[in-house]
């Protein structure tokens, strides 16, 4: 039962991965890239940079990270969707 479930999921993923990139893939990649890179940039800056950090510095890091994530999501939508998806849903839960 579970073996068939995972086999279907893998086949669907492989079909999506090998299909040509569509406009929808680029839009989803840009959204996921922007949200995911926001968290990667902010948390990375807090973890790796000198502390304390001003709010304006965090704002610039957030803006730069979002722009980078959207750009990467447009250029490489499938890779960004797979890599950044866990980070894009990081702050959305309650």
Order of alpha helices (4+ residues) and beta strands (2+ residues): alpha-alpha-alpha-alpha
